[in-house]
Every structure is written in structure tokens, then in C-alpha cells.
Amino acid sequence: MQKYGFLLVLLVLLQSCDLFKKKDPLNRYDSDMQPVARVQDKFLYKKDIEDLFNDDQQGDSAQVAAYVDKWVKEQLLLNRAGSVVESKMEKIEELVNAYRNDLILHEYKKAFVRSKGDSLVSDEDILKFYEENSEKFQLNQNIFKGVFVKVPSNVSNLSNIKKLVHSDSEEGVKDLRSFCLSYASFYHLDDSLWVNFDELVAQTPLASMSNKGNTLDKKKYVEMSDSKYTYILRVVDFKTSSELSPLEFVRDQIKNTLLNKKRLQLVNELEDNLYQEAGEEKEYEIYLWN
């Protein structure tokens, strides 16, 4: 009998311990929910800090201490601010709600437009816009298609690179790229791409070349040197400022312009259709006043 009495007392004690665990406001029995800091009735828990780091990070004691201090200061400031700006809290809540609504609408509209795919603008759309608005695409810079290489003048196989710059064969381009990776101080090898010529040759003797348009239109190969480097230029095509920009040079600009218009059109249609459908379903009413 004494044995059963002892077991009964032990059972009651264990249940009491569980009860205390559940009622413990500081969660002393839950290692993840142990408080690290408190400001009035707000607690920062161990788990809150662990969530700041990746699985393979632990955060050293200095990082943790810095975050805890920042959290405490922020809570103290918020408490002080709340008492000072209490009369403006209603306006603040309005601003917060308005900002929240703007974020929600922005994300929804973005997802809606994305669902329509990437084919909103065709090549035909781009060409049509370019032809109908050609006056907007006058160049304000010199642009260039070709190859440009800046190489130290004392490099041992300089004559070989000069030959490679002239080559447009697949093997020659491959050899030129390999040489440039090893020896060139700067290079541009994509001769199908329009680039800003003046930016490309800035701080080189080519930058001071007079009458660039006529010179580069007649000479498809230019070589200049200074005390340290040799500059080699092979010209595929050249356009001077004030000329009409090639379509390829402004294609991305036109596409972005048309995409923005299409997106705006889609969003307006979405709003109008939703408004009409909701009206037919009598989901809203508008009460006018005098």
C-alpha cells in the first residue's frame, strides 16, 4: 500500500512540473523560446536570433550582442515615439495601410503582366516603331562595329596579333581571343556589336584622331602607338553623331518603350474588365452625394 501511495505522490509531482512548464511566461523549459532580451512586455527570443543566420552560420557573440543591442534600442525608441506621436497614430496607420495596398497591387499587376509571357512585343512592332519615329533616333555619339586591341608594344609576337586582327575565320578569332586573354591590356572582339567608339578608345591616341568619320570610312585598319602600347583597330562599320542610329543599336531601347506601353495597356484593361464584371455581379455600389 505504501508503494502505491509513493507512486501516486510522484505522479502528482510530475504533473505539477508539466503544469509549471506550460504556465512559465519566460519559456524556461523551451530552449528555442528562451528570452534573450526584454523591453517592457516585448521579448526577443533565442529562436528570433537563430533565424537571422543560414543553416551553415552560427553568428559569433559580437554579432549576436550587436543585434540584441540594436533590437533593445529600437524597441525603446518605438515606445518613446508612440507616446510622443500618439495624436498622429491614426494618420500613420492610414499611410501604412496605403503603402501596404500599393505593394499588394504592384505585385499582383506584375504577376498578371508576367503571366502574359514574353511575346508582348514582336520584331515587327519594333521595326514599325523605328520607321515611324526615325527622327527620335539621331545619334549623339560616334558608334563603331569592329575589333579593338590594346597590347604592350614590347610583346614578343606583336606581328602575329596584327595578322589575327585581320582574320575573320573561326579559327583566327579563336586564336586572337586566346592571345588577348594572355597578353592584351584591353580588347573588344565582337565585331557584330555596335559600341560607343569614343568610350572605347578613350585615353588612347585614337581618341584624338581628326575627322574620325571620313578616316574610318576610308581606312578599315588603323594602328597607332605610344610609349607603352600599340593600339590596333579593324573597322567593320562606323556611324558618326547626327546620323540615323542603326536599328540594332536602339532595339533594346525601343523594346523597353513598347513593353512599358503594353504593360500599362494590360493593367488598364484588367482594371476596366474587373470593374465591369463586378458591376454586373453587383459586387459594389456607388452612392453619390449633392
C-alpha positions as CSV (number, residue, x, y, z in Angstrom):
1,M,0.0,0.0,0.0
2,Q,2.8,2.3,0.9
3,K,4.3,1.6,-2.5
4,Y,1.2,2.7,-4.3
5,G,0.9,5.9,-2.1
6,F,4.5,6.8,-3.1
7,L,3.8,6.3,-6.8
8,L,0.6,8.5,-6.5
9,V,2.6,11.3,-4.9
10,L,5.3,11.0,-7.6
11,L,2.7,11.2,-10.4
12,V,1.1,14.3,-8.9
13,L,4.6,16.0,-8.6
14,L,5.4,15.2,-12.3
15,Q,2.1,16.6,-13.5
16,S,2.7,19.7,-11.4
17,C,6.1,20.2,-13.1
18,D,4.4,19.9,-16.6
19,L,1.8,22.5,-15.5
20,F,4.5,24.9,-14.4
21,K,6.3,24.4,-17.7
22,K,3.1,25.4,-19.6
23,K,2.5,28.4,-17.5
24,D,6.0,29.6,-17.4
25,P,5.9,33.1,-19.2
26,L,9.6,33.1,-19.9
27,N,9.6,29.6,-21.5
28,R,12.5,28.4,-19.4
29,Y,11.8,24.8,-20.5
30,D,11.9,25.5,-24.3
31,S,15.4,26.1,-25.4
32,D,14.4,27.8,-28.6
33,M,11.9,30.1,-26.9
34,Q,14.2,31.3,-24.1
35,P,14.1,35.1,-24.0
36,V,17.4,36.9,-24.8
37,A,16.1,40.4,-24.0
38,R,13.0,42.2,-22.8
39,V,11.7,45.7,-23.3
40,Q,8.6,46.2,-21.2
41,D,6.2,43.5,-22.3
42,K,8.0,42.6,-25.6
43,F,10.5,39.7,-25.7
44,L,13.3,38.8,-28.1
45,Y,13.8,35.1,-28.1
46,K,16.7,32.8,-28.9
47,K,14.9,31.5,-32.0
48,D,14.5,35.0,-33.4
49,I,18.2,35.4,-33.4
50,E,18.9,31.9,-34.8
51,D,16.6,32.7,-37.8
52,L,18.8,35.5,-38.8
53,F,21.6,33.2,-39.9
54,N,21.8,30.5,-42.5
55,D,21.9,26.8,-41.6
56,D,25.7,26.8,-42.0
57,Q,26.1,30.0,-40.0
58,Q,26.0,30.5,-36.2
59,G,26.9,34.1,-35.8
60,D,29.6,35.0,-33.3
61,S,29.0,36.5,-29.9
62,A,29.8,40.0,-31.2
63,Q,27.2,39.8,-33.9
64,V,24.6,38.5,-31.5
65,A,25.3,41.2,-29.0
66,A,25.2,43.9,-31.6
67,Y,21.8,42.6,-32.9
68,V,20.4,42.4,-29.3
69,D,21.5,46.0,-28.6
70,K,20.0,47.2,-31.8
71,W,16.7,45.5,-31.0
72,V,16.6,46.9,-27.5
73,K,17.3,50.5,-28.8
74,E,14.7,50.1,-31.5
75,Q,12.0,49.0,-29.0
76,L,12.9,51.8,-26.6
77,L,12.7,54.3,-29.5
78,L,9.3,52.9,-30.6
79,N,7.9,53.1,-27.1
80,R,9.1,56.7,-26.7
81,A,7.9,57.6,-30.3
82,G,4.5,56.1,-29.5
83,S,3.9,58.4,-26.6
84,V,5.1,61.4,-28.5
85,V,3.3,60.9,-31.8
86,E,0.1,59.3,-30.3
87,S,-2.0,62.1,-31.7
88,K,-0.7,61.2,-35.2
89,M,-1.1,57.5,-35.0
90,E,-4.3,57.4,-37.0
91,K,-2.6,59.2,-39.9
92,I,0.4,56.9,-39.6
93,E,-1.9,53.9,-39.8
94,E,-3.5,55.3,-42.9
95,L,-0.1,55.8,-44.5
96,V,1.0,52.3,-43.6
97,N,-2.3,50.8,-45.0
98,A,-2.0,52.8,-48.2
99,Y,1.6,51.7,-48.6
100,R,0.6,48.1,-47.9
101,N,-2.1,48.3,-50.5
102,D,0.2,49.8,-53.1
103,L,2.7,46.9,-52.6
104,I,-0.1,44.3,-52.9
105,L,-1.4,45.9,-56.1
106,H,2.1,46.3,-57.5
107,E,2.9,42.6,-57.0
108,Y,-0.4,41.5,-58.4
109,K,-0.1,43.7,-61.5
110,K,3.4,42.5,-62.1
111,A,2.4,38.8,-61.8
112,F,-0.6,39.4,-64.1
113,V,1.7,41.0,-66.8
114,R,4.3,38.2,-66.4
115,S,1.6,35.6,-67.0
116,K,1.1,37.0,-70.5
117,G,4.5,35.8,-71.4
118,D,7.5,37.5,-73.2
119,S,5.9,37.9,-76.6
120,L,4.1,41.2,-75.9
121,V,6.4,42.9,-78.4
122,S,7.3,41.4,-81.8
123,D,10.1,42.2,-84.2
124,E,7.5,43.7,-86.5
125,D,6.4,46.1,-83.7
126,I,10.0,47.2,-83.1
127,L,10.6,47.8,-86.8
128,K,7.4,49.7,-87.3
129,F,8.1,52.0,-84.3
130,Y,11.7,52.6,-85.5
131,E,10.5,53.6,-89.0
132,E,7.6,55.8,-87.8
133,N,9.8,57.6,-85.2
134,S,13.2,57.8,-87.1
135,E,13.7,61.4,-86.1
136,K,14.0,60.3,-82.5
137,F,16.9,58.1,-83.2
138,Q,19.5,60.5,-84.4
139,L,22.9,59.6,-83.0
140,N,24.5,61.9,-80.4
141,Q,27.7,59.8,-80.4
142,N,30.1,58.1,-82.7
143,I,29.5,54.3,-82.8
144,F,31.6,51.5,-84.2
145,K,31.4,47.9,-85.2
146,G,34.8,46.1,-85.3
147,V,37.8,44.8,-83.3
148,F,40.0,46.8,-81.0
149,V,43.0,45.5,-79.2
150,K,45.4,47.3,-76.8
151,V,48.6,45.4,-76.3
152,P,52.1,46.2,-74.8
153,S,54.4,47.3,-77.6
154,N,57.2,45.0,-76.3
155,V,55.2,41.8,-76.6
156,S,57.2,39.2,-78.5
157,N,54.7,38.1,-81.1
158,L,53.1,41.5,-82.0
159,S,53.3,40.8,-85.7
160,N,51.2,37.7,-85.2
161,I,48.4,39.6,-83.4
162,K,48.2,42.1,-86.2
163,K,47.6,39.3,-88.6
164,L,44.9,37.8,-86.3
165,V,43.1,41.1,-86.1
166,H,42.6,41.0,-89.9
167,S,41.3,37.5,-89.8
168,D,37.5,36.8,-89.5
169,S,37.8,33.0,-89.8
170,E,36.5,31.0,-86.8
171,E,40.0,29.6,-86.1
172,G,41.5,33.1,-86.4
173,V,39.0,34.6,-84.0
174,K,39.6,31.8,-81.5
175,D,43.4,32.3,-81.7
176,L,43.0,36.1,-81.3
177,R,40.8,35.6,-78.2
178,S,43.4,33.2,-76.7
179,F,46.2,35.7,-77.4
180,C,44.2,38.6,-75.9
181,L,43.5,36.6,-72.7
182,S,47.2,36.1,-72.2
183,Y,48.8,39.4,-73.4
184,A,46.3,42.2,-74.2
185,S,45.7,45.0,-71.7
186,F,42.3,45.6,-73.2
187,Y,40.3,44.2,-76.1
188,H,36.9,44.2,-77.8
189,L,36.4,41.3,-80.3
190,D,32.7,41.2,-81.0
191,D,32.6,42.8,-84.4
192,S,28.8,42.3,-84.8
193,L,28.0,44.6,-81.9
194,W,27.6,48.4,-82.1
195,V,29.5,50.2,-79.3
196,N,30.3,53.8,-78.4
197,F,33.5,54.5,-80.2
198,D,34.7,57.4,-78.1
199,E,34.3,55.5,-74.9
200,L,36.1,52.5,-76.4
201,V,39.2,54.4,-77.4
202,A,39.2,57.0,-74.6
203,Q,42.7,57.8,-73.3
204,T,44.4,56.3,-76.4
205,P,45.9,58.1,-79.5
206,L,42.9,57.1,-81.4
207,A,40.7,59.4,-79.3
208,S,42.5,62.5,-80.8
209,M,42.2,61.3,-84.4
210,S,40.8,64.1,-86.6
211,N,37.8,63.8,-88.8
212,K,37.0,60.3,-87.5
213,G,34.1,59.7,-89.8
214,N,36.0,60.2,-93.0
215,T,39.1,58.5,-91.8
216,L,37.4,55.3,-90.5
217,D,35.1,55.2,-93.5
218,K,38.1,55.0,-95.9
219,K,40.5,53.1,-93.7
220,K,39.3,49.7,-92.4
221,Y,42.5,49.1,-90.4
222,V,44.2,51.6,-88.1
223,E,47.3,51.1,-86.0
224,M,48.8,53.7,-83.5
225,S,51.3,53.5,-80.7
226,D,52.6,55.5,-77.8
227,S,55.5,54.9,-75.4
228,K,53.9,51.7,-73.9
229,Y,51.2,50.3,-76.0
230,T,50.2,49.5,-79.6
231,Y,46.5,50.1,-80.5
232,I,45.1,48.1,-83.3
233,L,41.6,48.8,-84.8
234,R,39.7,46.9,-87.5
235,V,36.6,48.7,-88.7
236,V,33.6,46.8,-89.9
237,D,31.2,49.8,-89.8
238,F,31.2,53.3,-88.4
239,K,28.5,55.9,-87.8
240,T,29.0,59.5,-86.7
241,S,26.9,61.6,-84.4
242,S,23.9,63.2,-86.1
243,E,23.5,60.2,-88.4
244,L,20.4,57.9,-88.1
245,S,21.1,55.2,-85.5
246,P,21.1,51.6,-86.8
247,L,18.1,49.6,-85.6
248,E,20.3,47.1,-83.8
249,F,21.8,49.9,-81.6
250,V,18.4,51.1,-80.4
251,R,16.5,47.8,-80.5
252,D,16.5,47.3,-76.7
253,Q,15.5,50.9,-76.1
254,I,12.5,50.6,-78.4
255,K,11.5,47.2,-77.0
256,N,11.5,48.6,-73.4
257,T,9.4,51.6,-74.6
258,L,6.9,49.3,-76.3
259,L,6.9,46.9,-73.3
260,N,6.1,49.6,-70.9
261,K,3.2,50.8,-73.1
262,K,1.9,47.2,-73.4
263,R,2.1,46.6,-69.7
264,L,0.2,49.8,-68.9
265,Q,-2.4,48.9,-71.5
266,L,-2.8,45.4,-70.0
267,V,-3.2,46.8,-66.5
268,N,-5.8,49.3,-67.6
269,E,-7.7,46.5,-69.4
270,L,-7.5,44.4,-66.3
271,E,-9.0,47.2,-64.1
272,D,-11.7,48.0,-66.7
273,N,-12.7,44.4,-67.1
274,L,-12.8,43.8,-63.3
275,Y,-14.8,46.9,-62.8
276,Q,-17.3,45.9,-65.5
277,E,-17.6,42.3,-64.2
278,A,-18.0,43.3,-60.6
279,G,-20.7,45.8,-61.6
280,E,-22.6,43.1,-63.4
281,E,-22.4,40.8,-60.4
282,K,-23.4,43.8,-58.2
283,E,-20.3,43.4,-56.0
284,Y,-20.1,47.2,-55.4
285,E,-22.4,50.2,-55.2
286,I,-21.6,53.9,-55.6
287,Y,-23.6,56.4,-53.6
288,L,-23.5,59.9,-55.0
289,W,-24.0,63.0,-52.8
290,N,-25.1,66.6,-53.6
